[in-house]
């Protein structure tokens, strides 16, 4: 029996296959074949839709064929299909740099794949933002030719940043890399699924980026109806692209949640679980609920577009779409920012070498934000509601600031009278705390109907959510990259450069989005490439700061890449942290730990010198 | 070491993970069922063929029962019965899809009506899950010829049965919404 079961194992099978072409290249070929075959089949079955080769239904079917071909080509065929039917996997994971360019089952490789893909998406989304800001330097159209082009740029920027970066980097990226290490696990539960899931992310992002080829869509990342059902075919690729990216997030979240629950090391009780792991667990559960919700909503919107049905157009109920979108949309914001809250309190005690203040309350805060996040959504559509209906949503939107405040309380309590080491990660966390305070406080304002109705659809709202997303999450992402760079690469960055670059980005960010509050209060509307001339000076200034910010992000990325490859060698535990990822070598070996981990006490107390965990070395194999 | 994954803890992780995945996959159905637009002033169309709908529901129940019996068989170590059970369940599921395809093909229910939109969406989504379920049942029955399932080792069969029961319950709830409520 054992022999038979061994055959079913995908790993370490002697009948391995030498790949004669790179998996990525094979994926592209199979994706092309999948698209052409299903596209033509659909056109043959349903021919009278205005074009002989490409119609909206054929786009959808062709896309499905392309995604399946892509996933099979990058390794899914050997790793998923063959084992499903009982044949041994013939997939070989390279040991060199090529491991990043095909399906992997190593959570650290998957984490780096996600980080790379997501950073690339961040770059593309950022360049689109630069184009938007260039357009807005003048009150009339001078860069984009049609308003639809500008609005499509806004939509692609928002969708890429939300679904390809915000939901991804801290969870699928750093979460995949560090959660197993932080809980003392050697592997994840659904490693093949997780490896396959990553390749949905570039597929989804490329779909979104390709959407203008099928016509400009003008709904933004929200896909508002009934506008969407009247849009050209590009909107179809918006639905499909987001579908692929959210599916990637679901698979990553499923794997991480199961790993946290079942692969914790001996002694890693719930009371000792690191803050970042708590953050990932809470958002994974949110992802498992809300990402399928938005997927189904988009399926219905797609049916409205293709058949056409009338769920959400004027014959149906556009307000239903708005509600269904924001039912997902607001938890999405907390999905993005909860891991950042957790990371603040992961980094600050280490840099202060001081006990984490009110650790339990920091965790309770994460859990209550998770629970309340599903009760605040309608504050996005106050303009479409009766006064009496606004009250509960206004109430809960303000109440959610209380558990959010617990994270601030733990951070500030830890900082109180601490002898803080002002390193680059510390500086970025402090900046993140500052930025999110502004984003959070303006969020409380926006939860109040009188102000909400006044500034609805203005740049005030744009400034608010960029303060929470960039100010809260992206600054923390940079902090975490610097904090964990020695672990991932074994090398150290340049502190002086790190701090100057952090300051550069901080000034660029606050200069850009701080002024957007004023722009919004002055009457600058969202979703318009033209505006009244009196708004030009402020818009011009915002754009200059935006370019400065964009250059700062690029400089930061260059610095991190330089440190990763050429930086000086780092000590094993440069920050004197106590969490488990520092118990192993840098970078960690394939199976994470050279032995079994046993946790004996919590990780956030610095009032003693006893270790938090022991590594019981594996005995040498008997000759 | 090759059978490490078969340890109890690993199986428990797979089981929990798969269950939570199915809970996650129930969200689209909950959304469709509870969408207040769809059931605001909702009605059951008079042109709907309740006999065909009932035949579909009956096939779903029979198929679910067969899959359940197949799992019971492998729990008692009867591999052949398990394979046959899953294949019969897949055939019953495929028959249900044929009935659904017939109903779609005849267009008894006009797609341009409120009821029609709900009908084609719900049956389309539940039919999609059922199609995947049929594929999984057949894949597991092929897999059983190459990987020996035993009374103690049959997680793959258990997962297939979970998925099949999940889509059966979703399909039956859709049937209740579409034909009776």
Interface residues (C-beta under 8 A of the other chain):
Chain A: X1 X2 X4 X5 X6 X7 X8 X9 X12 X84 X85 X86 X87 X189 X190 X250 X254 X255 X257 X258 X259 X261 X262 X263 X288 X289 X290 X292 X293 X295 X296 X297 X299 X300 X303 X307 X309 X310 X311 X316 X317 X320 X324
Chain B: X2 X3 X5 X6 X9 X10 X12 X13 X14 X16 X17 X20 X21 X23 X24 X25 X27 X28 X31 X32 X35 X36 X37 X38 X111 X117 X120 X121 X125 X139 X142 X143 X144 X145 X146 X147 X148 X150 X153
